Amino acid sequence: MSRTRTALLAALVLVAGASGTAVAVTPSSDVGIAAIPCSVDYKVQNQWDTGFTAAVTITNNSAAKSSWAVKWAYAGNQKVTSGWNAKISQSGTAVTAANETYNASLPTGSSVSFGFNASYSGTNALPTTFTLDGVACNVDDGSGGGGGGTDPGTRVDNPYAGAKVYVNPEWSAKAAAETGGSRISNQPTGVWLDRIAAINGVNGGMGLRAHLDAALAQKGTGQEVVQLVVYDLPGRDCAALASNGELGPTEIGRYETEFIDPIATILADTKYASLRIVTTIEIDSLPNLVTNTGSKATATPQCDTMLANGNYVKGVGYALNKLGAIPNVYNYIDAGHHGWLGWDDNFAPAANLFYQAANAEGATVNDVAGFITNTANYSALKENNFTINDSVNGVSVRQSKWVDWNRYVDELSYAQAFRNQLVSVGFNSGIGMLIDTSRNGWGGSARPTGPGATTSVDTYVDGGRYDRRIQVGNWCNQSGAGLGERPQAAPATGIDAYVWMKPPGESDGSSTAIANDEGKGFDRMCDPTYTGNARNGNNMSGALPNAPLSGHWFSAQFQQLMANAYPPL
């Protein structure tokens, strides 16, 4: 991935907090995994005066199982009130969680997770002993193993491999408060640093240090990834008013000294050296320089300004250099999505521009762990009902109105191909890709079950495509969208992880103009009555009505995303 550098080792501290993670009896670092027949990771994710939400992950290191049951006992008066992904029963203080029919198989080396809500009073003491099918977990069975654990300060090829990922307690609480939201409230999402004030926390919310402290609490003795979105370039997102930022086009100095420098200072604190910190660097801005400048029909004066003054390239280079110097930080540059950069006119020029930025302001390609696609977007992960090589009555799929001569029809094929292009222009061969799958599921009753009719190339593509947007350029609060693949490490060749970098339920922008002190404008692409512009082929926006400002909680959208999740919840 990038150069290996060794950090100072921070003391590993286990903190059991209201929104943190409590890991019950974990093996010491000198015990080999192979010697532990099973491990149980018990996490308290949310806690209030009378109850709590917990998530449990079981890893089976012994022979494969066709069914399973894990047991533990509480020391206090905890009572399980509801659960998911397991059949949970309780007798007195003793709790048994057994498999559902759909997750009964537990192969060697694999894990299964479930969660529950429970009530308590007094102290919510952690259970200390777990068994899987009668065998004690988290304890060396004496069968061998040995060897040390992974040095937490050593840079690894894929930071997500073998690691948990931080669950933002603020997002988790909002999700859990929604009807049905507890099904996904234990999923990891990105923490957005989208203005200077976010570093210390906005309106009493958690700042960067608070999130990192909470991540240490969740971490326990294992590996933990924290996902940050670094997003405050001068003249930010020059083609979309809803996500305009607080800094003017020329304020590169403020970006460096008031935004990047303070973030770097915090991330470099040796207290956090044991965390794997993934940074998504400046979404949307560099791609805008490729597609929305010069003589192009989609050009905007704002993007022409940012191309001319060079502050996007300078800002990204500065961020990569400063953050890349921290041994446990992994920088992933935003790479748009297939419906933005997948055309021949954009694909290679984008890779060249990213290489320029990665060598600006003292940065090198060694400061780049990889790239992320589809951040906060809706492009389907994999279209199974047609390929770019299909044709109907002699007419290529590329000539359909939906594909419109693009080389790619989905995010997975685009991300894998773009990775190869990036390596070819000079990025390290070990770079990995992330794909944001938070809102690209496109499930529900409208999801096609097979290819479209072969009447024409358009009926074939439109009848079979999962992505139900009116046009691939539509990006704001899309009607019909659903949660996509759950976050997971190394799901496909060249892909470091599927992630939920955009927290589901947070708006893309307001449906109408709303006065605010966040620097956020009103973009007609978020207005459901808008008939479009050159960037979406002059189509309707496809946006949901009654949306709040970008980043604010949008309950109706959250409910739609759950209803249309694919895989279904």
Sequence and secondary structure as in RCSB ss.txt:
>XXXX:A:sequence
MSRTRTALLAALVLVAGASGTAVAVTPSSDVGIAAIPCSVDYKVQNQWDTGFTAAVTITNNSAAKSSWAVKWAYA
GNQKVTSGWNAKISQSGTAVTAANETYNASLPTGSSVSFGFNASYSGTNALPTTFTLDGVACNVDDGSGGGGGGT
DPGTRVDNPYAGAKVYVNPEWSAKAAAETGGSRISNQPTGVWLDRIAAINGVNGGMGLRAHLDAALAQKGTGQEV
VQLVVYDLPGRDCAALASNGELGPTEIGRYETEFIDPIATILADTKYASLRIVTTIEIDSLPNLVTNTGSKATAT
PQCDTMLANGNYVKGVGYALNKLGAIPNVYNYIDAGHHGWLGWDDNFAPAANLFYQAANAEGATVNDVAGFITNT
ANYSALKENNFTINDSVNGVSVRQSKWVDWNRYVDELSYAQAFRNQLVSVGFNSGIGMLIDTSRNGWGGSARPTG
PGATTSVDTYVDGGRYDRRIQVGNWCNQSGAGLGERPQAAPATGIDAYVWMKPPGESDGSSTAIANDEGKGFDRM
CDPTYTGNARNGNNMSGALPNAPLSGHWFSAQFQQLMANAYPPL
>XXXX:A:secstr
     B           SSS    S   TTS GGG SEEEEEEEEEE SSEEEEEEEEEE SS BSS EEEEE S
S  EEEEEESSEEEEETTEEEEE  GGG  B TT EEEEEEEEE  S        EETTEESSS  SS       
 TTB  S TTTTEEE   HHHHHHHHHSTTGGGTTTS   EEE SGGGGT STT   HHHHHHHHHHHHTTSEEE
EEEEE   TT STT GGG  SS TTTHHHIIIIIIHHHHHHHT GGGTTSEEEEEE TTHHHHHHHSSTT TT  
HHHHHHHHH HHHHHHHHHHHHHHTSTTEEEEEE   HHHH SHHHHHHHHHHHHHHHTSTT  GGG  EEEEST
T    S   S  TT EETTEEGGGSTTTTT S SSHHHHHHHHHHHHHHTT  TT EEEEE TT    STTS SS
   TTSHHHHHHHH S   SSTT  SSBTT    S  EEEEETTEEEEE  S TTB SS SS    SS     GG
G TT    GGGTT    B SS  STTSB HHHHHHHHHT SS  
